[in-house]
Amino acid sequence: MEDKAQQLEEENRRLREKVEQLESLVGARSAVRRRLVKVVAGTFAGKSLYHSVSRLVDDLAERRVDRETIRDVAYATLQRLTRVGTITLLLALAPLTLALLQTYYLKKQNEKFDVQNKRIEQQTYLQEAERRSSLVFLFDNVLDRMDDELRRNPAGRELSPQLIGRIVALSKALKPYRFLEGDTITSRQSSPERGQLLLSLVASKLGRNTYDQIYLLADFSYATLDNVNLDKAYLANINLSYAQLKSVSLSGADLRNANFEGSEWDDAHVVFTPAKPFAANFDFANFYRATLRRCDLSGGAFAYTNFTGARLDRVVFREAFFHQAKFPLAAADSLNFDRAVLLNTRFDLPSSPTVHFSFESARVDTATFRQLDALPLRQRPQVDFSRPEYRITRDTFFPDDRGKPVIVVDTAEVYRL
């Protein structure tokens, strides 16, 4: 019996030890759980909110709620919500910030691509310009041949048909191109080499028969004539369409039937002296869609000259002679026709009231006066038709049934404005 009692006591002792171990383990786990909950609650709720809520719970357990405790809970809650909102906003802005940075760097990369493409384009045009410049050797060869023929024929100043053919072929080979000017490619095509070829021909003082053959077949369109002197030059029937003429002197030049379609004139001028009948001859010249800026063409002859679609900016035609000229302009700024003679000249100018015209002491016939009277001028021209200044004899072109021109000689009375 005593042995069994000892065995039972031993088993009870072992059971108590196991129970104590289990209780200690459960207590430790509970303490860890409470500590973890406390840490999590303190982290997300904040220490101030956690402590204020704890005090509120204790007060509720004791059935007494202090006003100061409620105020602390409300303040801690508002502060925590504000802090959480700020963190949420920052987290939300992070992807947007990354997207903006990505867009910025993509834009910078595209700008570098644009610069690279621009440089490639410039290199392409420079290669084309270098290829065209190889024709300079042919240019020198033609000029040397021309010097040799002129030495053998100093009196006639005429060239052989073979050399004329080579000059014509050279003018067509010197095609226009865009080249690098400063750090940018020029906006329009041009051919400085054609301008140099034309200046060489003008300076050689060739015979008119040779000039007529060259101008009839050669191509000087898109030529560049910058700050050159073409006084008394014979340029009849020349093709200077889309050419660029800047600071060009044309006093006494013969430009009859010249083609200036689409050309750009800037500061072109002539010097008019009363001893000469005309400062320059532009009869039958074509200025279709040309642009003239700050040009002084006073004293020039403009019979049957076509200015259709042209743009004239501060152009002076003082004491010039116009006969059946056409001015259906695309744009105009300031035109000066003081003391000019206008016979059967047709005007169709822009209706803008900013255009300024001057016709002081100009002399017109009745057909031209009807055209001027219909213009949107600020000051209407006045004329006394009872006293004609003089009667002029003129040649008028009329097309026949087959479209061929018929010249009719008639007279017109001229009146002073």
C-alpha positions as CSV (number, residue, x, y, z in Angstrom):
1,M,0.0,0.0,0.0
2,E,2.8,2.3,0.9
3,D,4.5,1.6,-2.5
4,K,1.3,2.5,-4.4
5,A,0.9,5.7,-2.4
6,Q,4.5,6.8,-3.3
7,Q,3.9,6.0,-7.0
8,L,0.7,8.1,-7.0
9,E,2.5,11.0,-5.3
10,E,5.3,10.8,-7.9
11,E,2.8,10.8,-10.7
12,N,1.0,13.8,-9.2
13,R,4.3,15.6,-8.9
14,R,5.2,15.0,-12.5
15,L,1.7,16.0,-13.6
16,R,1.9,19.3,-11.6
17,E,5.3,20.0,-13.2
18,K,3.8,19.5,-16.6
19,V,0.8,21.7,-15.8
20,E,3.1,24.4,-14.5
21,Q,5.2,24.1,-17.7
22,L,2.1,24.4,-19.8
23,E,0.8,27.3,-17.8
24,S,4.1,29.1,-18.1
25,L,4.2,28.5,-21.8
26,V,0.6,29.7,-22.3
27,G,1.4,32.8,-20.2
28,A,4.5,33.5,-22.2
29,R,2.5,33.2,-25.5
30,S,-0.2,35.5,-24.1
31,A,2.4,38.0,-23.1
32,V,4.0,37.9,-26.6
33,R,0.6,38.2,-28.2
34,R,-0.3,41.2,-26.0
35,R,3.1,42.8,-26.7
36,L,2.7,42.2,-30.4
37,V,-0.8,43.7,-30.4
38,K,0.5,46.6,-28.4
39,V,3.4,47.2,-30.8
40,V,1.1,46.9,-33.9
41,A,-1.5,49.2,-32.3
42,G,1.1,51.7,-31.3
43,T,2.7,51.6,-34.7
44,F,-0.5,52.2,-36.7
45,A,-2.4,54.1,-34.2
46,G,0.4,56.0,-32.7
47,K,1.5,56.3,-29.1
48,S,-0.6,59.3,-28.3
49,L,-3.7,57.8,-29.8
50,Y,-3.0,54.4,-28.1
51,H,-2.6,56.0,-24.6
52,S,-5.6,58.3,-25.0
53,V,-7.8,55.4,-26.1
54,S,-6.5,53.3,-23.2
55,R,-7.4,56.0,-20.7
56,L,-10.8,56.3,-22.3
57,V,-11.3,52.5,-21.9
58,D,-10.3,52.6,-18.3
59,D,-12.6,55.5,-17.6
60,L,-15.5,53.7,-19.3
61,A,-14.7,50.6,-17.2
62,E,-14.9,52.7,-14.0
63,R,-18.0,54.4,-15.4
64,R,-16.5,57.9,-15.4
65,V,-15.4,59.7,-18.5
66,D,-13.3,62.8,-18.2
67,R,-13.7,65.6,-20.8
68,E,-10.0,65.9,-21.0
69,T,-9.7,62.3,-22.1
70,I,-12.3,62.7,-24.8
71,R,-10.4,65.8,-26.1
72,D,-7.1,63.8,-26.1
73,V,-8.7,61.0,-28.1
74,A,-10.2,63.4,-30.6
75,Y,-7.0,65.3,-31.1
76,A,-4.9,62.1,-31.3
77,T,-7.3,60.7,-33.9
78,L,-7.3,63.8,-36.0
79,Q,-3.5,64.0,-35.8
80,R,-3.1,60.3,-36.8
81,L,-5.6,60.6,-39.7
82,T,-3.7,63.6,-41.0
83,R,-0.4,61.8,-40.7
84,V,-1.8,58.7,-42.4
85,G,-3.3,60.9,-45.2
86,T,0.0,62.5,-45.8
87,I,1.8,59.2,-46.0
88,T,-0.9,57.9,-48.3
89,L,-0.6,61.0,-50.5
90,L,3.2,60.6,-50.7
91,L,2.8,56.9,-51.6
92,A,0.3,57.9,-54.3
93,L,2.5,60.6,-55.7
94,A,5.5,58.3,-56.0
95,P,4.3,56.6,-59.2
96,L,3.3,60.0,-60.6
97,T,6.7,61.4,-59.8
98,L,8.3,58.5,-61.5
99,A,6.1,58.9,-64.6
100,L,7.0,62.6,-64.7
101,L,10.7,61.8,-64.5
102,Q,10.3,59.2,-67.2
103,T,8.5,61.7,-69.4
104,Y,11.2,64.4,-68.8
105,Y,14.0,62.0,-69.8
106,L,12.1,60.8,-72.8
107,K,11.6,64.4,-73.9
108,K,15.3,65.1,-73.5
109,Q,16.1,61.9,-75.4
110,N,13.7,63.0,-78.2
111,E,15.4,66.4,-78.3
112,K,18.8,64.7,-78.8
113,F,17.2,62.6,-81.5
114,D,16.0,65.8,-83.2
115,V,19.4,67.3,-83.0
116,Q,20.9,64.2,-84.4
117,N,18.4,64.1,-87.3
118,K,19.2,67.8,-88.0
119,R,22.9,67.0,-88.1
120,I,22.3,64.1,-90.4
121,E,20.2,66.3,-92.7
122,Q,22.9,69.0,-92.7
123,Q,25.5,66.4,-93.5
124,T,23.3,65.2,-96.4
125,Y,23.0,68.7,-97.8
126,L,26.7,69.3,-97.3
127,Q,27.5,66.2,-99.2
128,E,25.3,67.4,-102.0
129,A,26.9,70.8,-102.0
130,E,30.3,69.2,-102.1
131,R,29.3,67.1,-105.1
132,R,28.0,70.3,-106.8
133,S,31.2,72.1,-106.0
134,S,33.1,69.5,-108.1
135,L,31.7,71.3,-111.1
136,V,33.9,74.2,-110.4
137,F,36.7,72.5,-112.4
138,L,34.4,72.5,-115.4
139,F,33.5,76.1,-114.6
140,D,37.2,77.1,-114.8
141,N,37.7,75.2,-118.0
142,V,34.8,77.0,-119.7
143,L,36.1,80.4,-118.6
144,D,39.5,79.6,-119.9
145,R,38.1,78.6,-123.3
146,M,36.1,81.8,-123.3
147,D,39.2,83.9,-122.7
148,D,41.1,82.1,-125.5
149,E,38.3,82.8,-128.0
150,L,38.0,86.4,-127.0
151,R,41.7,86.9,-127.4
152,R,41.5,85.5,-130.9
153,N,38.4,87.7,-131.7
154,P,38.8,90.9,-129.6
155,A,36.7,93.0,-131.9
156,G,33.5,90.9,-132.5
157,R,33.3,89.6,-128.9
158,E,31.4,86.6,-130.2
159,L,31.8,83.0,-129.0
160,S,31.7,79.8,-131.1
161,P,28.5,77.7,-131.0
162,Q,30.5,74.9,-129.4
163,L,31.5,77.1,-126.4
164,I,28.0,78.5,-126.2
165,G,26.7,74.9,-125.9
166,R,29.2,74.2,-123.1
167,I,28.1,77.3,-121.2
168,V,24.5,76.3,-121.6
169,A,25.2,72.8,-120.3
170,L,27.2,74.2,-117.4
171,S,24.3,76.5,-116.4
172,K,22.0,73.5,-116.3
173,A,24.4,71.3,-114.4
174,L,24.8,74.0,-111.7
175,K,21.5,73.0,-110.1
176,P,20.1,74.8,-107.0
177,Y,20.6,73.2,-103.6
178,R,20.2,74.1,-99.9
179,F,23.4,74.7,-98.0
180,L,24.6,75.4,-94.5
181,E,24.5,79.1,-93.6
182,G,25.8,79.7,-90.1
183,D,24.4,76.8,-88.1
184,T,21.2,76.2,-90.1
185,I,20.3,75.0,-93.5
186,T,18.9,77.7,-95.8
187,S,15.1,77.7,-96.1
188,R,15.1,77.8,-99.9
189,Q,17.2,76.4,-102.7
190,S,19.7,78.6,-104.5
191,S,22.6,78.3,-106.8
192,P,25.5,80.7,-106.1
193,E,27.5,79.1,-108.9
194,R,24.9,80.2,-111.5
195,G,25.2,83.7,-110.2
196,Q,29.0,83.6,-110.5
197,L,28.6,82.2,-114.1
198,L,26.3,85.1,-115.0
199,L,28.6,87.7,-113.5
200,S,31.5,86.2,-115.5
201,L,29.5,86.5,-118.7
202,V,28.4,90.0,-118.0
203,A,31.9,91.1,-117.1
204,S,33.3,89.6,-120.4
205,K,31.4,92.2,-122.5
206,L,30.3,89.7,-125.1
207,G,28.4,90.6,-128.3
208,R,24.6,90.8,-128.1
209,N,24.2,87.9,-130.5
210,T,26.2,85.7,-128.2
211,Y,24.2,86.9,-125.2
212,D,20.9,86.2,-127.0
213,Q,21.9,82.6,-127.8
214,I,23.1,82.0,-124.2
215,Y,20.0,83.6,-122.5
216,L,17.7,81.8,-124.8
217,L,19.0,78.3,-123.9
218,A,20.8,78.7,-120.5
219,D,19.1,78.4,-117.1
220,F,19.9,81.0,-114.5
221,S,16.9,80.3,-112.3
222,Y,17.6,80.2,-108.5
223,A,20.8,82.2,-109.1
224,T,22.2,84.2,-106.1
225,L,23.2,87.7,-106.9
226,D,24.3,89.4,-103.7
227,N,25.8,92.9,-103.6
228,V,26.8,93.0,-107.3
229,N,26.9,95.7,-110.0
230,L,24.9,95.0,-113.2
231,D,24.9,98.5,-114.5
232,K,24.4,98.7,-118.3
233,A,24.3,94.9,-118.4
234,Y,22.5,93.2,-121.3
235,L,20.1,90.7,-119.7
236,A,17.2,90.6,-122.3
237,N,15.3,87.3,-122.3
238,I,17.2,85.9,-119.4
239,N,15.6,83.4,-117.0
240,L,16.1,84.6,-113.5
241,S,13.0,82.9,-112.0
242,Y,13.3,82.2,-108.3
243,A,16.6,84.1,-108.1
244,Q,17.7,86.1,-105.2
245,L,18.9,89.7,-105.9
246,K,20.1,91.6,-102.9
247,S,21.8,95.0,-103.1
248,V,22.0,94.8,-106.9
249,S,22.6,97.9,-109.0
250,L,20.8,97.8,-112.4
251,S,21.3,101.3,-113.7
252,G,21.0,101.3,-117.5
253,A,20.5,97.5,-117.6
254,D,18.5,96.0,-120.4
255,L,16.0,93.5,-118.8
256,R,13.4,93.3,-121.6
257,N,11.4,90.1,-121.6
258,A,13.3,88.9,-118.6
259,N,11.6,86.2,-116.4
260,F,11.7,87.1,-112.7
261,E,8.9,84.7,-111.6
262,G,9.1,83.9,-107.9
263,S,12.3,85.9,-107.5
264,E,13.2,87.8,-104.3
265,W,14.5,91.4,-104.6
266,D,16.0,93.2,-101.7
267,D,17.4,96.7,-102.0
268,A,17.7,96.6,-105.8
269,H,18.2,100.1,-107.2
270,V,18.8,102.1,-110.3
271,V,20.2,105.6,-110.7
272,F,18.0,107.8,-112.9
273,T,19.4,110.8,-114.7
274,P,17.4,113.1,-117.0
275,A,20.0,112.7,-119.7
276,K,19.0,109.1,-120.3
277,P,15.5,108.1,-121.5
278,F,15.2,105.3,-119.0
279,A,17.1,104.3,-115.9
280,A,16.5,100.6,-116.8
281,N,14.4,98.8,-119.3
282,F,11.9,96.2,-117.9
283,D,9.6,96.1,-120.9
284,F,7.7,92.7,-121.1
285,A,9.4,91.5,-117.9
286,N,7.6,89.0,-115.8
287,F,7.4,89.5,-112.1
288,Y,4.7,86.9,-111.4
289,R,4.7,86.1,-107.7
290,A,7.9,87.9,-107.2
291,T,8.8,89.7,-103.9
292,L,10.4,93.2,-104.0
293,R,11.5,94.9,-100.8
294,R,13.0,98.4,-100.4
295,C,13.7,98.7,-104.2
296,D,14.1,101.9,-106.0
297,L,13.3,101.5,-109.7
298,S,12.7,105.2,-110.5
299,G,12.9,106.1,-114.1
300,G,12.5,102.6,-115.4
301,A,10.5,101.5,-118.4
302,F,7.7,99.0,-117.7
303,A,5.8,98.5,-120.9
304,Y,3.6,95.3,-120.8
305,T,5.3,94.3,-117.5
306,N,3.5,91.7,-115.4
307,F,3.3,92.1,-111.6
308,T,0.5,89.5,-111.1
309,G,0.6,88.0,-107.6
310,A,3.7,90.0,-106.7
311,R,4.5,91.3,-103.2
312,L,5.8,94.9,-103.2
313,D,7.1,96.4,-100.0
314,R,8.3,100.0,-100.1
315,V,9.0,100.1,-103.8
316,V,9.6,103.4,-105.6
317,F,8.6,103.9,-109.2
318,R,9.2,107.6,-109.3
319,E,9.2,109.1,-112.9
320,A,8.9,105.6,-114.4
321,F,7.0,104.8,-117.6
322,F,4.2,102.3,-117.6
323,H,2.2,101.1,-120.6
324,Q,-0.3,98.3,-120.3
325,A,1.4,97.1,-117.2
326,K,-0.6,94.8,-114.8
327,F,-0.6,95.2,-111.0
328,P,-3.0,92.5,-109.6
329,L,-0.8,92.2,-106.5
330,A,-0.9,89.7,-103.8
331,A,0.3,92.1,-101.1
332,A,1.6,95.7,-101.0
333,D,2.9,98.1,-98.3
334,S,4.1,101.3,-99.8
335,L,4.2,102.2,-103.5
336,N,5.5,105.5,-104.9
337,F,4.4,106.6,-108.4
338,D,5.3,110.3,-108.1
339,R,5.7,112.0,-111.5
340,A,5.3,108.6,-113.2
341,V,3.5,108.1,-116.6
342,L,0.8,105.4,-116.5
343,L,-0.9,104.5,-119.8
344,N,-3.7,101.9,-119.8
345,T,-2.2,100.4,-116.6
346,R,-4.4,98.0,-114.7
347,F,-4.4,97.9,-110.9
348,D,-6.0,95.3,-108.7
349,L,-4.5,95.7,-105.3
350,P,-5.3,94.3,-101.8
351,S,-8.2,96.0,-100.1
352,S,-6.3,96.5,-96.9
353,P,-6.5,100.2,-95.8
354,T,-2.9,100.0,-94.5
355,V,-1.5,100.1,-98.1
356,H,-0.1,103.5,-98.9
357,F,0.2,104.9,-102.4
358,S,1.6,108.1,-103.7
359,F,0.7,109.5,-107.1
360,E,1.8,113.1,-106.7
361,S,2.1,114.8,-110.1
362,A,1.7,111.5,-111.9
363,R,0.4,111.6,-115.5
364,V,-2.3,109.1,-116.5
365,D,-4.7,108.5,-119.4
366,T,-8.4,108.0,-118.8
367,A,-8.2,104.2,-118.7
368,T,-5.6,104.3,-115.9
369,F,-7.6,106.9,-114.0
370,R,-10.6,104.6,-113.9
371,Q,-8.4,102.0,-112.4
372,L,-7.0,104.4,-109.8
373,D,-10.4,105.7,-108.9
374,A,-11.5,102.2,-107.9
375,L,-8.5,101.6,-105.6
376,P,-9.0,101.7,-101.8
377,L,-7.0,104.9,-101.5
378,R,-7.1,107.2,-98.4
379,Q,-7.0,110.2,-100.7
380,R,-8.8,110.1,-104.1
381,P,-6.7,111.4,-107.0
382,Q,-8.0,114.5,-108.6
383,V,-7.5,115.5,-112.2
384,D,-8.7,118.2,-114.6
385,F,-9.9,116.4,-117.7
386,S,-10.6,119.8,-119.4
387,R,-6.9,120.4,-119.8
388,P,-4.8,117.5,-121.2
389,E,-1.1,117.9,-120.7
390,Y,0.0,116.3,-123.9
391,R,-1.0,113.7,-126.5
392,I,1.2,110.6,-126.7
393,T,1.5,108.1,-129.5
394,R,1.7,104.5,-128.4
395,D,1.7,100.9,-129.8
396,T,-1.0,98.7,-128.5
397,F,-0.9,94.9,-128.8
398,F,-4.1,93.0,-129.7
399,P,-4.4,89.3,-130.3
400,D,-6.0,88.2,-133.6
401,D,-8.3,85.2,-134.1
402,R,-5.4,82.8,-134.0
403,G,-3.9,84.4,-130.9
404,K,-1.0,86.2,-132.7
405,P,-0.2,89.8,-131.6
406,V,-1.3,92.6,-133.8
407,I,0.3,96.0,-133.2
408,V,-2.0,99.0,-133.5
409,V,-0.7,102.5,-133.3
410,D,-3.0,104.9,-131.5
411,T,-2.8,108.1,-129.5
412,A,-3.9,108.9,-125.9
413,E,-4.3,112.2,-124.0
414,V,-2.4,112.4,-120.7
415,Y,-3.6,114.3,-117.7
416,R,-1.6,115.3,-114.6
417,L,-2.9,114.1,-111.2
